[in-house]
Amino acid sequence: MIEYNEEFKKRFPNLAREIEESDFLRIRVDREPSGDRFRGYSPGVIDFLNRCSTDEEGMEIIRYLEKRGEISSDYALRLRIQLIKHGIRSFGPKREWGYYK
């Protein structure tokens, strides 16, 4: 059961009630420690970019996913601009082998 402080309950009584009564939140909290947090998860472009070590690898991933039609040309352009301006780590920290276990 999720607990909230009294100030939250006073300011947002309906939201607090909905959260406390939500089966989804209870199920999600119960399932998290099981070690299957990525079961059925399909990684997206940012997940792939976070596995890259260099900007060149990132460009290759963007090019590949755009060619396969998994990302639009507009989105690929925005990703390339971010990569050129800010580097590969601007998409998040590097995810090492075993992250998705």
Jmol script that loads the backbone (N, CA, C; Angstrom):
load data "model"
ATOM      1  N   MET A   1       0.839  -1.183   0.000  1.00  0.00           N
ATOM      2  CA  MET A   1       0.000   0.000   0.000  1.00  0.00           C
ATOM      3  C   MET A   1       0.883   1.246   0.000  1.00  0.00           C
ATOM      4  N   ILE A   2       0.589   2.183  -0.853  1.00  0.00           N
ATOM      5  CA  ILE A   2       1.347   3.429  -0.930  1.00  0.00           C
ATOM      6  C   ILE A   2       0.779   4.412   0.084  1.00  0.00           C
ATOM      7  N   GLU A   3       1.664   5.064   0.836  1.00  0.00           N
ATOM      8  CA  GLU A   3       1.226   6.030   1.835  1.00  0.00           C
ATOM      9  C   GLU A   3       1.635   7.432   1.407  1.00  0.00           C
ATOM     10  N   TYR A   4       0.799   8.390   1.714  1.00  0.00           N
ATOM     11  CA  TYR A   4       1.069   9.783   1.402  1.00  0.00           C
ATOM     12  C   TYR A   4       0.964  10.590   2.677  1.00  0.00           C
ATOM     13  N   ASN A   5       1.650  11.720   2.696  1.00  0.00           N
ATOM     14  CA  ASN A   5       1.529  12.555   3.882  1.00  0.00           C
ATOM     15  C   ASN A   5       0.189  13.286   3.865  1.00  0.00           C
ATOM     16  N   GLU A   6      -0.177  13.830   4.991  1.00  0.00           N
ATOM     17  CA  GLU A   6      -1.489  14.470   5.148  1.00  0.00           C
ATOM     18  C   GLU A   6      -1.655  15.693   4.256  1.00  0.00           C
ATOM     19  N   GLU A   7      -0.569  16.424   4.012  1.00  0.00           N
ATOM     20  CA  GLU A   7      -0.660  17.610   3.150  1.00  0.00           C
ATOM     21  C   GLU A   7      -1.076  17.219   1.730  1.00  0.00           C
ATOM     22  N   PHE A   8      -0.483  16.147   1.208  1.00  0.00           N
ATOM     23  CA  PHE A   8      -0.850  15.671  -0.130  1.00  0.00           C
ATOM     24  C   PHE A   8      -2.325  15.291  -0.163  1.00  0.00           C
ATOM     25  N   LYS A   9      -2.784  14.576   0.858  1.00  0.00           N
ATOM     26  CA  LYS A   9      -4.185  14.149   0.900  1.00  0.00           C
ATOM     27  C   LYS A   9      -5.136  15.335   0.983  1.00  0.00           C
ATOM     28  N   LYS A  10      -4.743  16.395   1.710  1.00  0.00           N
ATOM     29  CA  LYS A  10      -5.596  17.586   1.819  1.00  0.00           C
ATOM     30  C   LYS A  10      -5.646  18.354   0.503  1.00  0.00           C
ATOM     31  N   ARG A  11      -4.485  18.473  -0.160  1.00  0.00           N
ATOM     32  CA  ARG A  11      -4.423  19.255  -1.399  1.00  0.00           C
ATOM     33  C   ARG A  11      -5.027  18.518  -2.581  1.00  0.00           C
ATOM     34  N   PHE A  12      -4.892  17.177  -2.602  1.00  0.00           N
ATOM     35  CA  PHE A  12      -5.357  16.384  -3.733  1.00  0.00           C
ATOM     36  C   PHE A  12      -6.137  15.164  -3.242  1.00  0.00           C
ATOM     37  N   PRO A  13      -7.283  15.381  -2.609  1.00  0.00           N
ATOM     38  CA  PRO A  13      -7.994  14.251  -2.009  1.00  0.00           C
ATOM     39  C   PRO A  13      -8.444  13.198  -3.021  1.00  0.00           C
ATOM     40  N   ASN A  14      -8.930  13.626  -4.172  1.00  0.00           N
ATOM     41  CA  ASN A  14      -9.402  12.654  -5.167  1.00  0.00           C
ATOM     42  C   ASN A  14      -8.243  11.867  -5.767  1.00  0.00           C
ATOM     43  N   LEU A  15      -7.148  12.539  -6.070  1.00  0.00           N
ATOM     44  CA  LEU A  15      -5.982  11.861  -6.617  1.00  0.00           C
ATOM     45  C   LEU A  15      -5.415  10.861  -5.606  1.00  0.00           C
ATOM     46  N   ALA A  16      -5.324  11.275  -4.355  1.00  0.00           N
ATOM     47  CA  ALA A  16      -4.807  10.373  -3.313  1.00  0.00           C
ATOM     48  C   ALA A  16      -5.697   9.136  -3.197  1.00  0.00           C
ATOM     49  N   ARG A  17      -7.009   9.332  -3.241  1.00  0.00           N
ATOM     50  CA  ARG A  17      -7.938   8.203  -3.146  1.00  0.00           C
ATOM     51  C   ARG A  17      -7.777   7.274  -4.349  1.00  0.00           C
ATOM     52  N   GLU A  18      -7.683   7.854  -5.554  1.00  0.00           N
ATOM     53  CA  GLU A  18      -7.531   7.030  -6.755  1.00  0.00           C
ATOM     54  C   GLU A  18      -6.226   6.235  -6.728  1.00  0.00           C
ATOM     55  N   ILE A  19      -5.153   6.861  -6.288  1.00  0.00           N
ATOM     56  CA  ILE A  19      -3.867   6.171  -6.229  1.00  0.00           C
ATOM     57  C   ILE A  19      -3.915   5.043  -5.214  1.00  0.00           C
ATOM     58  N   GLU A  20      -4.483   5.309  -4.063  1.00  0.00           N
ATOM     59  CA  GLU A  20      -4.548   4.293  -3.014  1.00  0.00           C
ATOM     60  C   GLU A  20      -5.427   3.114  -3.410  1.00  0.00           C
ATOM     61  N   GLU A  21      -6.458   3.374  -4.231  1.00  0.00           N
ATOM     62  CA  GLU A  21      -7.374   2.309  -4.620  1.00  0.00           C
ATOM     63  C   GLU A  21      -6.969   1.615  -5.919  1.00  0.00           C
ATOM     64  N   SER A  22      -5.921   2.101  -6.566  1.00  0.00           N
ATOM     65  CA  SER A  22      -5.525   1.583  -7.865  1.00  0.00           C
ATOM     66  C   SER A  22      -4.899   0.194  -7.755  1.00  0.00           C
ATOM     67  N   ASP A  23      -5.472  -0.781  -8.463  1.00  0.00           N
ATOM     68  CA  ASP A  23      -4.893  -2.116  -8.526  1.00  0.00           C
ATOM     69  C   ASP A  23      -3.601  -2.107  -9.320  1.00  0.00           C
ATOM     70  N   PHE A  24      -3.515  -1.266 -10.356  1.00  0.00           N
ATOM     71  CA  PHE A  24      -2.318  -1.207 -11.188  1.00  0.00           C
ATOM     72  C   PHE A  24      -1.088  -0.879 -10.363  1.00  0.00           C
ATOM     73  N   LEU A  25      -1.190   0.113  -9.496  1.00  0.00           N
ATOM     74  CA  LEU A  25      -0.031   0.495  -8.700  1.00  0.00           C
ATOM     75  C   LEU A  25       0.385  -0.614  -7.752  1.00  0.00           C
ATOM     76  N   ARG A  26      -0.565  -1.286  -7.147  1.00  0.00           N
ATOM     77  CA  ARG A  26      -0.221  -2.380  -6.253  1.00  0.00           C
ATOM     78  C   ARG A  26       0.464  -3.513  -7.016  1.00  0.00           C
ATOM     79  N   ILE A  27      -0.050  -3.844  -8.172  1.00  0.00           N
ATOM     80  CA  ILE A  27       0.542  -4.915  -8.968  1.00  0.00           C
ATOM     81  C   ILE A  27       1.947  -4.528  -9.414  1.00  0.00           C
ATOM     82  N   ARG A  28       2.111  -3.322  -9.876  1.00  0.00           N
ATOM     83  CA  ARG A  28       3.423  -2.885 -10.354  1.00  0.00           C
ATOM     84  C   ARG A  28       4.448  -2.885  -9.233  1.00  0.00           C
ATOM     85  N   VAL A  29       4.072  -2.405  -8.078  1.00  0.00           N
ATOM     86  CA  VAL A  29       4.997  -2.387  -6.949  1.00  0.00           C
ATOM     87  C   VAL A  29       5.343  -3.805  -6.542  1.00  0.00           C
ATOM     88  N   ASP A  30       4.379  -4.710  -6.526  1.00  0.00           N
ATOM     89  CA  ASP A  30       4.628  -6.091  -6.150  1.00  0.00           C
ATOM     90  C   ASP A  30       5.515  -6.803  -7.159  1.00  0.00           C
ATOM     91  N   ARG A  31       5.403  -6.491  -8.448  1.00  0.00           N
ATOM     92  CA  ARG A  31       6.153  -7.193  -9.480  1.00  0.00           C
ATOM     93  C   ARG A  31       7.585  -6.690  -9.616  1.00  0.00           C
ATOM     94  N   GLU A  32       7.851  -5.468  -9.233  1.00  0.00           N
ATOM     95  CA  GLU A  32       9.165  -4.862  -9.447  1.00  0.00           C
ATOM     96  C   GLU A  32      10.317  -5.685  -8.870  1.00  0.00           C
ATOM     97  N   PRO A  33      10.244  -6.176  -7.651  1.00  0.00           N
ATOM     98  CA  PRO A  33      11.394  -6.907  -7.104  1.00  0.00           C
ATOM     99  C   PRO A  33      11.626  -8.287  -7.715  1.00  0.00           C
ATOM    100  N   SER A  34      10.741  -8.755  -8.554  1.00  0.00           N
ATOM    101  CA  SER A  34      10.850 -10.123  -9.055  1.00  0.00           C
ATOM    102  C   SER A  34      12.021 -10.340 -10.009  1.00  0.00           C
ATOM    103  N   GLY A  35      12.640  -9.285 -10.523  1.00  0.00           N
ATOM    104  CA  GLY A  35      13.750  -9.431 -11.438  1.00  0.00           C
ATOM    105  C   GLY A  35      13.328  -9.512 -12.895  1.00  0.00           C
ATOM    106  N   ASP A  36      12.053  -9.462 -13.174  1.00  0.00           N
ATOM    107  CA  ASP A  36      11.544  -9.532 -14.543  1.00  0.00           C
ATOM    108  C   ASP A  36      11.096  -8.160 -15.039  1.00  0.00           C
ATOM    109  N   ARG A  37      11.740  -7.121 -14.605  1.00  0.00           N
ATOM    110  CA  ARG A  37      11.261  -5.778 -14.938  1.00  0.00           C
ATOM    111  C   ARG A  37      11.325  -5.464 -16.426  1.00  0.00           C
ATOM    112  N   PHE A  38      12.149  -6.188 -17.202  1.00  0.00           N
ATOM    113  CA  PHE A  38      12.236  -5.922 -18.633  1.00  0.00           C
ATOM    114  C   PHE A  38      11.589  -7.011 -19.482  1.00  0.00           C
ATOM    115  N   ARG A  39      10.898  -7.941 -18.854  1.00  0.00           N
ATOM    116  CA  ARG A  39      10.224  -9.004 -19.606  1.00  0.00           C
ATOM    117  C   ARG A  39       9.187  -8.367 -20.528  1.00  0.00           C
ATOM    118  N   GLY A  40       9.266  -8.698 -21.812  1.00  0.00           N
ATOM    119  CA  GLY A  40       8.322  -8.160 -22.790  1.00  0.00           C
ATOM    120  C   GLY A  40       8.645  -6.746 -23.230  1.00  0.00           C
ATOM    121  N   TYR A  41       9.726  -6.176 -22.737  1.00  0.00           N
ATOM    122  CA  TYR A  41      10.107  -4.805 -23.080  1.00  0.00           C
ATOM    123  C   TYR A  41      10.763  -4.768 -24.445  1.00  0.00           C
ATOM    124  N   SER A  42      10.367  -3.842 -25.272  1.00  0.00           N
ATOM    125  CA  SER A  42      10.958  -3.673 -26.591  1.00  0.00           C
ATOM    126  C   SER A  42      11.763  -2.377 -26.594  1.00  0.00           C
ATOM    127  N   PRO A  43      13.092  -2.461 -26.684  1.00  0.00           N
ATOM    128  CA  PRO A  43      13.909  -1.250 -26.613  1.00  0.00           C
ATOM    129  C   PRO A  43      13.666  -0.318 -27.790  1.00  0.00           C
ATOM    130  N   GLY A  44      13.771   0.966 -27.517  1.00  0.00           N
ATOM    131  CA  GLY A  44      13.615   1.980 -28.548  1.00  0.00           C
ATOM    132  C   GLY A  44      14.954   2.561 -28.941  1.00  0.00           C
ATOM    133  N   VAL A  45      14.909   3.572 -29.775  1.00  0.00           N
ATOM    134  CA  VAL A  45      16.138   4.167 -30.300  1.00  0.00           C
ATOM    135  C   VAL A  45      17.026   4.716 -29.184  1.00  0.00           C
ATOM    136  N   ILE A  46      16.451   5.324 -28.166  1.00  0.00           N
ATOM    137  CA  ILE A  46      17.252   5.877 -27.073  1.00  0.00           C
ATOM    138  C   ILE A  46      17.954   4.756 -26.307  1.00  0.00           C
ATOM    139  N   ASP A  47      17.270   3.632 -26.131  1.00  0.00           N
ATOM    140  CA  ASP A  47      17.899   2.479 -25.478  1.00  0.00           C
ATOM    141  C   ASP A  47      19.124   2.015 -26.261  1.00  0.00           C
ATOM    142  N   PHE A  48      18.994   1.970 -27.584  1.00  0.00           N
ATOM    143  CA  PHE A  48      20.128   1.563 -28.413  1.00  0.00           C
ATOM    144  C   PHE A  48      21.246   2.592 -28.355  1.00  0.00           C
ATOM    145  N   LEU A  49      20.891   3.863 -28.365  1.00  0.00           N
ATOM    146  CA  LEU A  49      21.916   4.911 -28.300  1.00  0.00           C
ATOM    147  C   LEU A  49      22.664   4.868 -26.968  1.00  0.00           C
ATOM    148  N   ASN A  50      21.975   4.488 -25.910  1.00  0.00           N
ATOM    149  CA  ASN A  50      22.629   4.407 -24.605  1.00  0.00           C
ATOM    150  C   ASN A  50      23.616   3.249 -24.516  1.00  0.00           C
ATOM    151  N   ARG A  51      23.580   2.328 -25.442  1.00  0.00           N
ATOM    152  CA  ARG A  51      24.557   1.239 -25.486  1.00  0.00           C
ATOM    153  C   ARG A  51      25.813   1.638 -26.266  1.00  0.00           C
ATOM    154  N   CYS A  52      25.758   2.757 -26.981  1.00  0.00           N
ATOM    155  CA  CYS A  52      26.878   3.205 -27.808  1.00  0.00           C
ATOM    156  C   CYS A  52      27.984   3.821 -26.960  1.00  0.00           C
ATOM    157  N   SER A  53      29.216   3.660 -27.448  1.00  0.00           N
ATOM    158  CA  SER A  53      30.374   4.254 -26.781  1.00  0.00           C
ATOM    159  C   SER A  53      30.816   5.541 -27.452  1.00  0.00           C
ATOM    160  N   THR A  54      30.524   5.678 -28.747  1.00  0.00           N
ATOM    161  CA  THR A  54      31.000   6.846 -29.492  1.00  0.00           C
ATOM    162  C   THR A  54      29.858   7.494 -30.269  1.00  0.00           C
ATOM    163  N   ASP A  55      30.100   8.744 -30.665  1.00  0.00           N
ATOM    164  CA  ASP A  55      29.128   9.451 -31.502  1.00  0.00           C
ATOM    165  C   ASP A  55      28.954   8.739 -32.843  1.00  0.00           C
ATOM    166  N   GLU A  56      30.029   8.182 -33.368  1.00  0.00           N
ATOM    167  CA  GLU A  56      29.965   7.471 -34.652  1.00  0.00           C
ATOM    168  C   GLU A  56      29.038   6.259 -34.554  1.00  0.00           C
ATOM    169  N   GLU A  57      29.131   5.522 -33.461  1.00  0.00           N
ATOM    170  CA  GLU A  57      28.222   4.387 -33.262  1.00  0.00           C
ATOM    171  C   GLU A  57      26.779   4.882 -33.199  1.00  0.00           C
ATOM    172  N   GLY A  58      26.566   6.009 -32.540  1.00  0.00           N
ATOM    173  CA  GLY A  58      25.226   6.582 -32.449  1.00  0.00           C
ATOM    174  C   GLY A  58      24.667   6.939 -33.815  1.00  0.00           C
ATOM    175  N   MET A  59      25.504   7.553 -34.657  1.00  0.00           N
ATOM    176  CA  MET A  59      25.072   7.896 -36.023  1.00  0.00           C
ATOM    177  C   MET A  59      24.698   6.642 -36.796  1.00  0.00           C
ATOM    178  N   GLU A  60      25.472   5.587 -36.611  1.00  0.00           N
ATOM    179  CA  GLU A  60      25.195   4.330 -37.297  1.00  0.00           C
ATOM    180  C   GLU A  60      23.849   3.754 -36.858  1.00  0.00           C
ATOM    181  N   ILE A  61      23.556   3.816 -35.585  1.00  0.00           N
ATOM    182  CA  ILE A  61      22.270   3.320 -35.060  1.00  0.00           C
ATOM    183  C   ILE A  61      21.117   4.132 -35.651  1.00  0.00           C
ATOM    184  N   ILE A  62      21.252   5.448 -35.638  1.00  0.00           N
ATOM    185  CA  ILE A  62      20.190   6.311 -36.174  1.00  0.00           C
ATOM    186  C   ILE A  62      19.966   6.012 -37.655  1.00  0.00           C
ATOM    187  N   ARG A  63      21.043   5.908 -38.413  1.00  0.00           N
ATOM    188  CA  ARG A  63      20.960   5.613 -39.849  1.00  0.00           C
ATOM    189  C   ARG A  63      20.266   4.260 -40.081  1.00  0.00           C
ATOM    190  N   TYR A  64      20.653   3.267 -39.317  1.00  0.00           N
ATOM    191  CA  TYR A  64      20.090   1.926 -39.458  1.00  0.00           C
ATOM    192  C   TYR A  64      18.586   1.907 -39.157  1.00  0.00           C
ATOM    193  N   LEU A  65      18.189   2.520 -38.037  1.00  0.00           N
ATOM    194  CA  LEU A  65      16.769   2.503 -37.660  1.00  0.00           C
ATOM    195  C   LEU A  65      15.920   3.325 -38.624  1.00  0.00           C
ATOM    196  N   GLU A  66      16.489   4.405 -39.149  1.00  0.00           N
ATOM    197  CA  GLU A  66      15.768   5.199 -40.153  1.00  0.00           C
ATOM    198  C   GLU A  66      15.596   4.387 -41.440  1.00  0.00           C
ATOM    199  N   LYS A  67      16.650   3.719 -41.881  1.00  0.00           N
ATOM    200  CA  LYS A  67      16.601   2.913 -43.103  1.00  0.00           C
ATOM    201  C   LYS A  67      15.565   1.801 -42.993  1.00  0.00           C
ATOM    202  N   ARG A  68      15.466   1.193 -41.812  1.00  0.00           N
ATOM    203  CA  ARG A  68      14.486   0.115 -41.584  1.00  0.00           C
ATOM    204  C   ARG A  68      13.065   0.639 -41.391  1.00  0.00           C
ATOM    205  N   GLY A  69      12.911   1.954 -41.283  1.00  0.00           N
ATOM    206  CA  GLY A  69      11.586   2.542 -41.084  1.00  0.00           C
ATOM    207  C   GLY A  69      11.108   2.482 -39.650  1.00  0.00           C
ATOM    208  N   GLU A  70      12.023   2.215 -38.706  1.00  0.00           N
ATOM    209  CA  GLU A  70      11.638   2.133 -37.300  1.00  0.00           C
ATOM    210  C   GLU A  70      11.540   3.510 -36.651  1.00  0.00           C
ATOM    211  N   ILE A  71      12.179   4.508 -37.264  1.00  0.00           N
ATOM    212  CA  ILE A  71      12.021   5.902 -36.836  1.00  0.00           C
ATOM    213  C   ILE A  71      11.824   6.747 -38.081  1.00  0.00           C
ATOM    214  N   SER A  72      11.105   7.844 -37.939  1.00  0.00           N
ATOM    215  CA  SER A  72      10.832   8.712 -39.078  1.00  0.00           C
ATOM    216  C   SER A  72      12.064   9.545 -39.422  1.00  0.00           C
ATOM    217  N   SER A  73      12.081  10.073 -40.617  1.00  0.00           N
ATOM    218  CA  SER A  73      13.184  10.934 -41.045  1.00  0.00           C
ATOM    219  C   SER A  73      13.272  12.186 -40.184  1.00  0.00           C
ATOM    220  N   ASP A  74      12.123  12.734 -39.804  1.00  0.00           N
ATOM    221  CA  ASP A  74      12.119  13.930 -38.948  1.00  0.00           C
ATOM    222  C   ASP A  74      12.736  13.638 -37.589  1.00  0.00           C
ATOM    223  N   TYR A  75      12.352  12.506 -37.001  1.00  0.00           N
ATOM    224  CA  TYR A  75      12.903  12.134 -35.699  1.00  0.00           C
ATOM    225  C   TYR A  75      14.394  11.841 -35.816  1.00  0.00           C
ATOM    226  N   ALA A  76      14.783  11.162 -36.897  1.00  0.00           N
ATOM    227  CA  ALA A  76      16.200  10.870 -37.120  1.00  0.00           C
ATOM    228  C   ALA A  76      16.999  12.166 -37.225  1.00  0.00           C
ATOM    229  N   LEU A  77      16.462  13.159 -37.903  1.00  0.00           N
ATOM    230  CA  LEU A  77      17.145  14.451 -38.031  1.00  0.00           C
ATOM    231  C   LEU A  77      17.320  15.108 -36.664  1.00  0.00           C
ATOM    232  N   ARG A  78      16.271  15.084 -35.846  1.00  0.00           N
ATOM    233  CA  ARG A  78      16.364  15.680 -34.498  1.00  0.00           C
ATOM    234  C   ARG A  78      17.412  14.945 -33.654  1.00  0.00           C
ATOM    235  N   LEU A  79      17.449  13.624 -33.777  1.00  0.00           N
ATOM    236  CA  LEU A  79      18.446  12.844 -33.035  1.00  0.00           C
ATOM    237  C   LEU A  79      19.864  13.177 -33.502  1.00  0.00           C
ATOM    238  N   ARG A  80      20.040  13.305 -34.819  1.00  0.00           N
ATOM    239  CA  ARG A  80      21.363  13.643 -35.352  1.00  0.00           C
ATOM    240  C   ARG A  80      21.830  15.008 -34.872  1.00  0.00           C
ATOM    241  N   ILE A  81      20.918  15.972 -34.880  1.00  0.00           N
ATOM    242  CA  ILE A  81      21.263  17.318 -34.418  1.00  0.00           C
ATOM    243  C   ILE A  81      21.696  17.281 -32.957  1.00  0.00           C
ATOM    244  N   GLN A  82      20.933  16.584 -32.123  1.00  0.00           N
ATOM    245  CA  GLN A  82      21.295  16.463 -30.705  1.00  0.00           C
ATOM    246  C   GLN A  82      22.646  15.780 -30.558  1.00  0.00           C
ATOM    247  N   LEU A  83      22.868  14.730 -31.327  1.00  0.00           N
ATOM    248  CA  LEU A  83      24.122  13.991 -31.252  1.00  0.00           C
ATOM    249  C   LEU A  83      25.311  14.867 -31.643  1.00  0.00           C
ATOM    250  N   ILE A  84      25.167  15.627 -32.705  1.00  0.00           N
ATOM    251  CA  ILE A  84      26.253  16.498 -33.165  1.00  0.00           C
ATOM    252  C   ILE A  84      26.518  17.616 -32.160  1.00  0.00           C
ATOM    253  N   LYS A  85      25.450  18.234 -31.653  1.00  0.00           N
ATOM    254  CA  LYS A  85      25.609  19.372 -30.735  1.00  0.00           C
ATOM    255  C   LYS A  85      26.070  18.961 -29.340  1.00  0.00           C
ATOM    256  N   HIS A  86      25.545  17.836 -28.830  1.00  0.00           N
ATOM    257  CA  HIS A  86      25.743  17.511 -27.414  1.00  0.00           C
ATOM    258  C   HIS A  86      26.446  16.181 -27.139  1.00  0.00           C
ATOM    259  N   GLY A  87      26.603  15.354 -28.158  1.00  0.00           N
ATOM    260  CA  GLY A  87      27.301  14.092 -27.968  1.00  0.00           C
ATOM    261  C   GLY A  87      26.400  12.944 -27.549  1.00  0.00           C
ATOM    262  N   ILE A  88      26.963  11.737 -27.595  1.00  0.00           N
ATOM    263  CA  ILE A  88      26.194  10.515 -27.343  1.00  0.00           C
ATOM    264  C   ILE A  88      25.661  10.449 -25.914  1.00  0.00           C
ATOM    265  N   ARG A  89      26.382  10.973 -24.946  1.00  0.00           N
ATOM    266  CA  ARG A  89      25.926  10.889 -23.555  1.00  0.00           C
ATOM    267  C   ARG A  89      24.767  11.838 -23.263  1.00  0.00           C
ATOM    268  N   SER A  90      24.416  12.716 -24.208  1.00  0.00           N
ATOM    269  CA  SER A  90      23.247  13.579 -23.998  1.00  0.00           C
ATOM    270  C   SER A  90      21.953  12.781 -24.015  1.00  0.00           C
ATOM    271  N   PHE A  91      22.005  11.543 -24.498  1.00  0.00           N
ATOM    272  CA  PHE A  91      20.818  10.679 -24.516  1.00  0.00           C
ATOM    273  C   PHE A  91      20.672   9.880 -23.221  1.00  0.00           C
ATOM    274  N   GLY A  92      21.680   9.926 -22.379  1.00  0.00           N
ATOM    275  CA  GLY A  92      21.632   9.212 -21.114  1.00  0.00           C
ATOM    276  C   GLY A  92      22.944   8.499 -20.850  1.00  0.00           C
ATOM    277  N   PRO A  93      23.087   7.960 -19.647  1.00  0.00           N
ATOM    278  CA  PRO A  93      24.331   7.272 -19.292  1.00  0.00           C
ATOM    279  C   PRO A  93      24.506   5.981 -20.101  1.00  0.00           C
ATOM    280  N   LYS A  94      25.733   5.568 -20.233  1.00  0.00           N
ATOM    281  CA  LYS A  94      26.044   4.336 -20.970  1.00  0.00           C
ATOM    282  C   LYS A  94      25.493   3.129 -20.222  1.00  0.00           C
ATOM    283  N   ARG A  95      24.798   2.293 -20.954  1.00  0.00           N
ATOM    284  CA  ARG A  95      24.267   1.054 -20.387  1.00  0.00           C
ATOM    285  C   ARG A  95      25.206  -0.078 -20.752  1.00  0.00           C
ATOM    286  N   GLU A  96      25.750  -0.676 -19.750  1.00  0.00           N
ATOM    287  CA  GLU A  96      26.732  -1.743 -19.938  1.00  0.00           C
ATOM    288  C   GLU A  96      26.049  -3.089 -20.110  1.00  0.00           C
ATOM    289  N   TRP A  97      26.820  -4.081 -20.486  1.00  0.00           N
ATOM    290  CA  TRP A  97      26.342  -5.444 -20.649  1.00  0.00           C
ATOM    291  C   TRP A  97      25.669  -5.927 -19.356  1.00  0.00           C
ATOM    292  N   GLY A  98      24.504  -6.524 -19.474  1.00  0.00           N
ATOM    293  CA  GLY A  98      23.790  -7.031 -18.313  1.00  0.00           C
ATOM    294  C   GLY A  98      22.772  -6.069 -17.739  1.00  0.00           C
ATOM    295  N   TYR A  99      22.666  -4.864 -18.278  1.00  0.00           N
ATOM    296  CA  TYR A  99      21.714  -3.873 -17.761  1.00  0.00           C
ATOM    297  C   TYR A  99      20.280  -4.377 -17.812  1.00  0.00           C
ATOM    298  N   TYR A 100      19.947  -5.099 -18.873  1.00  0.00           N
ATOM    299  CA  TYR A 100      18.557  -5.515 -19.072  1.00  0.00           C
ATOM    300  C   TYR A 100      18.208  -6.845 -18.419  1.00  0.00           C
ATOM    301  N   LYS A 101      19.050  -7.365 -17.562  1.00  0.00           N
ATOM    302  CA  LYS A 101      18.741  -8.634 -16.886  1.00  0.00           C
ATOM    303  C   LYS A 101      17.798  -8.409 -15.755  1.00  0.00           C
TER     304      LYS A 101
END
end "model"
wireframe off; spacefill off
backbone 0.3
color backbone group
